[in-house]
Amino acid sequence: MHNTKYIFVTGGVLSSLGKGISSSSIGTLLKQSGYKVAILKIDPYINVDPGTMSPLEHGEVFVTADGAETDLDIGHYERFLNVNFTKQNNFTTGQVYLSVIENERQGNYLGKTIQIVPHIVDEIKKRIKSVGKNFDFLVVELGGTIGDMEGLPFLEAMRQIKHELPKSKVISIHVTLIPLIKAAGELKTKPTQHSVQELRRIGISPQIIVARCEKPLSKELKKKLALSCDVDDDSVIEAVDAQSIYQCPLNFLKEGILTPIARRFELQELRPQMQDWDALVKKIILPKDEVTIAFVGKYLSLKESYKSLTEALIHVGANLDARVNIKWIDSQNLDSSNPKIIDDTLGDVDGILIPGGFGERGIEGKMIAITYAREHNIPFLGICLGMQLSIIEFAHNVLHIKEANSSEFDPNTPYPFIYLIEDFIDQQGNNQIRTYKSPMGGTMRLGEYECILAKGTKILKAYNDQSLIKERHRHRYEANPKYKAMLEEYGLLISGESKNGLIETIELQDHPFFVGVQFHPEFTSRLQAPNPIILEFVKQSLESKNKTSK
């Protein structure tokens, strides 16, 4: 048996209470105390992974370095702990059942009747323990809420692990809502009591309650919660709404969450080194400067679709001591027939950002924003689809090839400046490119790939003259190298390529800062280590703003 200590985090009353942030915060405090920490997210939905889910349904799909499409909470884990996790750090009901059924088909159960207990539960336990191997602590977050039918096998697995290990190896933490009834001006504990009762009925008694609330809890209320939930008086941890999610580890530390954790695990006093973290958080809350970035997207009804990117802007803001104000612009609202609306929308921003995405909806508006950035010398960053559209916009308005397009939008275009990765492989006769077959049948580049940056380029400077970089991808379409010479002749430089000749980055030569990247730099940005190209983009936007104001 491994010497790993397990912290199980469950949620009650309702979802979206911040279990992921709570798990990340606890992991951060333990890591900063000198321990080796991993975090695992278990999702009870039947999908094998969120890769086929709409961003409007599930929010962002986070991509790990090894190419797994995972829940967005894995992004929080990486951003807080400043480490890379893998496909092992997120699994779903779908993956568990798929594995058990495949084992059954191969005869691995020796003809036994396959049941939730023991076979499904044993598979869950095996996966949990596999992730925890070689770590001091494994924080396990269960998605959904107590009482969800699909979560029961996972709770049974947690109960069995608690039964199998000594008490000093397992802690259960329950994140729950203490609602404020505004008409009465009172915080109510009854929903939490019922949630904990349901947990205890299953056989799990939480040792720590993380109480989400809109205003601080009184000592009397904390004592009432401790008594009714059968936890120690110092084990009710107040989690008041914070100005920044990065305040949460500091708030937990102030609330004393490490005291019951250390006591339960029979550890010496835990003393995390949070000075650098605290300094960055202060710059998030009270920055010296500010800058406004136009975020031109098409999933704005659910901004969680761009979670990693919005967090990356917070990271660079903290490191530049500047608040990054995001001006959300729905690309469908930009219309070339009304120049005044375009100028009113984009004329007051310091930088323009075009994020990634799939499909044709909203494309015209994004290209209008690209044209505006190019013609008005506004710092610009295009990510994935944003880079591809920058090439098409350049072909339309500088090369005057009006039929230039992406085969994603027009499969019959005579000028496929953007085409499928399969086309590149077929033309090059090169099958050495690591790709993945999506469940929908398409070939994708997923995960971390190398990129070689050209000398004398803005992007090379942004990466501190590091010519070989690694960034993460999630896309099916590529910039067509057939048009490389034509683009460069008119001033659009191919500033980064893969070893196989895939176009990875572009930049305009005669522009203060106009850069496009095929990869998703937001996936590798952390509070304590912001991504270089996003940092440089915001830095250039800030300098442009200050020059204009002078």
N, C-alpha and C positions, 0 to 999 in steps of 0.2 A: 504494500500500500504506500502511495506517495505521501510525503510529509506536507502536502498542500493544505492550506486552510481555506474553507469555502465560505463566501458571503452570498446568501441568496436574497435577491431584492424582488419583492412582489408589490403589486399596486392594488388599491381598493377604492371603492365608491364609483370612480369613473376613470377613463383613460386620459392620456396627455397631461398627467400630473407632474411629469418630470422625473420618471424613474431612470431614464438614460442620463440625465444631468446628475442625479443623485449618485448613480453608480460610478460615473466618471469622476465626480468630486471625491468620493470615498477612495477610489483607485488612485487619484492624484495625491491625496494625503498620505496614503500608504507608500507610494513610490517615493515621494519626497522625504519619507522617513527612512529610506534606505532599503526597501524591500523590492523584490521582483514581482510585478503584478500583471495579471492578464484579466481581460473582461470578456464575457460571453453573453451574446444576446440570443434568447430563444424566442422564436415567433410562432405562435400557435396556429397561424393560418395554413391552409392546405397547399397553397402555392409552393413549388419547390424553392423558388427565390423570387424577389420582387422585380426581376428583370423584364417581365412581360406586363407589369402593371403600369397603368397610366400615371404620370406624375400628378395628375389631378385627383387620382384615387388614393395614392400611397405617399406622395411626396417624392423627394429625391431618391434615386438609386445610387448608393455609394459604392465605388469600385475600389477593391483592395489591390495591392501591388501584384498579387498572384492571379488577378483577373476574375475574382468573385464579385458578382452583383449582390449587394447586401443591403440590409436595413440602414437607414440614415443614422441610427444611433451608433453604428460602428465608426462613423465619421466623428461623432462626439468623443468616443473613446480615444481615437488617435489624436485628435486635437488637444485633448486635456493631458494625456499621458506622454505625448510626443514620441510615439512608437508606431511601427507598422504592424497591423494585425493581418490575418489571413482568412481564407474561406472557412477555417475551423471555428472562427470566432462568431459565427452566426449560423444557426440552423433552424429549420422550420419543421412543422408537422409533416409537410409534404416530403421532405428529405428523409425523415425518420421512417415513414410508412413505405416509401420507395425502397429504402435499404432493406427493411424487413421482408418485403414482398420478393425482392430479388434473391435474398438469402433462402427464402422458402422455395422459390422456383429451382434453386440449385441444390435443394435437398439438405441444406445445412442444419435444419432442425430435426432431421432424422424422422420425418413423418409425423411430428407432433402437431396437434391442433394449435394454430397461431392465434394468440389472444393479446389483448392490451396488457394484461398482467399474466405472465411475466415478460413477453417478448418485446412489446413496444417500450415498456418502461425500462427494460434492460438495455435496449438500444440507446435510449436517452441518457441513462447513467453512464454507459460506456463512452458516449461522446463528451459528456461533461468532464469525466475523469481524464480523458485523452487531452483535452485542452488544458486542464490544470497541471498536467505533468511538467515537472521542472520549474514550476513557479512557487513562490512563497504563498501568494494569495491568488485565488480566482474569484472574481465578482461575477455572479450569474444573475442576469436580469431577465425576468419572465415578462413577455409582452402581454397586453390585455389586462384584465382585472380579475380579482378573485370572484368566483361564481360563473365565469365563462366556461361553457361546456367543453370547448376545445382545449382549455388549459389544464384539465384534470389529470391527464397522464403525466404532465410535467411536474405538477404538484406532488403526485405520488412518487415520482422519481426523487424529488427533493426530500420527501419524508423518509424514503428508504435510505438515502445517503446519510441523512441525519442519524438514522437508527444504526447504520453500519459503522459510523465513525465515532470516536470519543467526543464528548461534549465540547472539549477545547478545540475542536477542528471545524465546527460549523456554527454560523450565526444566521439568523433569519431577520431581515430588515423589511418592514412594511411601510410603504409610502402611501399616505392616505390624505384625503381632503377634510379640512375642518371648515365647513362652509360658514360664511358670514350672512346672517339674515339681516339685511339692512333696515328693514322696517322696525325690527326690535333692537338692532344694534348689537346683536349677540352672535358669538361663535358657538356652533353646535358640534358636540362630540358624538352624538348618537350614530351617525353613519359610520364613523370609525369603529365604534363598539361592535356594530353588526358585522362589519368587514372582518374584524379580528375574530369574532365568534365563528364566522364561516371558515376562516383559516384553521382555527383550533378544532373544528368539527372534522376537518380533513386529516388532522394529526400534526399540524405545524403550529407551534406557539412562537410568535416573533419575540425577539429579545430587545429590539429597538424599533420605535415608531418615529418615522419622519413625517411631521405634520405640516402639510402645505396649507398656508393661510394667507389672508390678505392683510391682516394686522397682527402684531405680536400677541402671543399667548400669555395670559397671567400665570403666576405661580400656582394659583388655585386650580386653574384649568389644566395645567400640566400634571398636577398631582392627581386630579380626577381621571385624566387619561391613563396615567401610570397604574392607578388602582383598578380601573375597569378593564384595562388590557393586560393586566398581570405582568408589567415590566417594572424594572427599577426606576426610582424617581429621576435619576439622571439619564434615563434612556428614552425620554420623550424629547426629540430634537425638532426645534422650531425651524420651519423653512418658509420664511416670509418672502413674498415676491421681491426679487432683486432687480437692481438697475441693469445688471449684466449677468449672464449665466456664469461668467468667469469669477464672479464674486462668491459663488456657492461654496467652493472648497473653503474659502476664508470664513464664510458664515458658519459652516459646519464645524470648523475648528474652534471658532469662538463659542459655539453652542456646546462644545465638549464631546463631540461624537466619538473621538478617539478613546475617551476614558472607558466606556462600556465595551468597546471593541477590544482594547488591550486587556481588560479584566476577563472577558469571556475566553480570549485566546491565551490567557496566562502569559502575557508579554510584559516587558518593562515599559515604562512610560514612553509613549510615541511622541517624538518631537520633529515634525516635518519642517524642512527648510523652505519657507514660502516667501522669503524676502523679494526675490526677483519677480515672482508671480504677483505679489502685492503691488509692486511698483508699476507693472503693466496694467493692472486693473485700475489703479488710480488714474492712469492716462486715458483709459477708456471712459471713465466717469467724468473727469475734469480735464479735458485736453486743452492745450494751449492754442491750437489752431483748428480750422475746419475746412473741408473741401466737399464739393457737391459732384457726384457722379451720376450720369444718366444711365440707368439700367434698363435697356430696351429688350424686353422679353415678351413671351406670349403665354406663360403659365401663371400670370399674376394673381389669378383668383385663389391660388394656393402657393404662397411664397415659400413654403417648405420645399417646393420643387427645386429651389436654388439655394438650399440650406448651406452647403459647403462654400459656395461663392460669397454669400452674404457674411458668413463667419470669417472668411479669408479677408474681406474688407475691414472687418473689426480688428483682425490681427495686425494688418499693416498700419491701420490707424493708431493702434496702441504703440507700435514701434516707431511711428513718426510723430507721436504726441499730437495727433490730429483726429478730430471726429470726422468720419466719412459719412456724409449725408447722402442717402440713396434717393434719387428721384426716379420713382417707378414709372415707366412709360410702356403702355401697351402698344406693341408695334402695329397692331391693326388700326390704331387711331391716327397713324401718320399717313397722310395722303399727299401725293405729289401735285395734285391739282390745287392745293391750298398752301402756298409758300408761307403765308403769314402764320398759320398754325404751326408749321414746322419750326419757324424762327422763334415763335413764342415758347414752344416746347423745349427746344434745344439751345436757345440763345443764352441762357443764364447758367449753363453747367460748365464745370471745369474739366470734365473728362467724359468720354462716352464708352460704355461697355456693352458688347454684344455677346451674350452667353450662348451655350450650346442648346441643342434642341433637335427634334425630329419633325418631318412633315413640312408641307408647303404653306400652311396657314401662317399669316403674319410676316412672310418673307419680304414683301415689297416695302413694308414699313422699316424693317431692319436695314435694308439697302439704302433707304432714304437717309437714315441716321448715319450710315457709313459715308455716304457722299458728303453729308454735312460736316462730319469730322475731317474728312480729307480736304475739302475745299476751304474750311475755316481754321485749319491748323490747330484743331482741338486734340489733345492727347487721346489716343484711341487704343483699345485692346479688344480684339475679337477672339473668342474661344471656340474651338471645334467648328460648329456651324458658322459661328461669327467669322472665323478665318476664311472658310469656304465662300461665304457671301462677299467678303472683301475682295477676293479674286474675281468673282463674277461681276461685281460693281466696277472694278478696274477695267475688266474686259469690255463692259458696256460703254463706259464713259470716257476712258482714256484710249483704249485700243479701237473703240467704235465698232465692236463686234456685237451687234444687238441680239444675235441669236445665241450668244454664249450662255450656257446654263449648266445646271447640275443634272445628271441623269436621274437623281432622286425626284426632281420636279418635272423633267421632260425626258423620258427614256429615248426619244428619237432626235434629240438635239444634234445638229451637225457639228457643234463645237462643245464637246463635253469637257469643260474646264475642270469639272468635278465628276468623278465616276466611281463605280463600285470597286472595292478592294479586289474582288475576283478578276476584274478587268486588268488591274495592274499585274496580278499574279500570272494571268494568261499571257499578257504581252511580254512580260519579262522572262517568262519561262522559269520563274523562281518560286518554288514552293517552300522555301526555308523561312518564310514569315510566319510567326506564331499567330494563329487566328483561332476563333471559337465559332462553332455553329450555334446560333441562337435557337431557342425552342420554336421560333417562328420560321426557321429554315434559312435565315440569312447568315452570312459570314461576317463576323465582327472582330475588330481589334479591341481586346479587353485587357486591362492591367498595365503593368509597367513595361516601357520600351525605352531603348537608348536613342538619343538624338545627338548628332554632331553639329555644333554651332560654327558658323563661318567667322573668319577673322574680321575685325574691324566693324562688327555689327553692334547695334544697340542691345540686342538680346544677350550677346556674349558679355557685354559690359554689365548687364543686369545680373548675370550669373557669376559675377566676379572673375571673369576670364576663364571660367571652367568650360572647356570646349566640349566635353562629353557629359551630358546630363541624362537623368532618368526621370520620366514623368509618366502619368497614367492616362490611358485612352479608354474611350467607349464610343465607338462609331463604326459605321459600315462604309462610308464614302471617303474618298481620298482626293487630294488635288492632283490633277493630271500632269506628270512631268513633261509630257509632250510639248506643253506651252511654256516651259521654264525660260527658254532663251527669249521668247517674245515678251514675256512679262518683265524680265530683267532689262531688256533693251529700252523699255519705256519707264524704268525707274522703280519697279516693284521687285525688290531683292528677295531671292530665296535664301534665307539666312540660317536655316537649319534643316538637315535631312537625316533620314535613318541610314544605316549601313547598306540597306537594300535599295536606296534611292527614292524612298517615299518623302514627299515634301512635308516637313514638320512645322516650320515657322516661316513667316514672311514679314517684311517691313518696307515701308516707303523710304527711299533715300532722301528726298527733298521734303521732309516733314519733321517737325520737332519730335514727335513720338507717335508712330502709327505702326502697331505690331499685331500680327495674328499668329495664333498657335493652334495646331491641330489637336494637341493634348488638352487635358483638363488640369491646369495647375492648382485649382482650388482643392483637389483631393489630397495634396501633400502640404497644405498650409496649416500651421499650428500657431497658437498664441506665442510660444517662445521661439518659434522658428517659422516666420512668415514665408510664403513662397516668393522667390526672387522677382519673377516677372510681374506679379500682381503688386508687389511692393514698389517696383520701379514705375509701374503705370500710375499708381496713386501719388508717388513722389513727383513725377513729372506734371501731373494734374495740379498738385499743390503749388509747384513752382510757377506754372503757367498762370494760376489764379493770383499769386502774389505779384507777378510781373504786371499783370493787367491792372491790379488795384493801384500799383505805384504809378 
